[in-house]
Amino acid sequence: MNIARGLKAAAKAFGAGPAAESFHAGGKKVACPQCENVLFRKRKASLSTSFSALTNTEWTDEEACALVCANCSRIVWFLDDLKPDA
């Protein structure tokens, strides 16, 4: 399997799941920097380090909020957890 095909498959798997929603951050509506879409699927992602992986203490690492664009699959990262717009 070539690398590009593997990355596309990973992006699709990461982007599939819950319904797409819109979010606000810093008082502004979040928009995809690639395609300007405003609908995202929210995921949690671990911010593990190589040291924590080596010492098996990954559970102490922080989590980030990853928004996956429902249109182009670009991932937009936020350290704080975002709530969907009502």
Secondary structure, DSSP 8 states (H G I E B T S, - for coil): --HHHHHHHHHHHHH-SS--B-BEETTEE---TTT----EEEEEEE---HHHHHTT-GGGS-EEEEEEETTT--EEEESS---B--
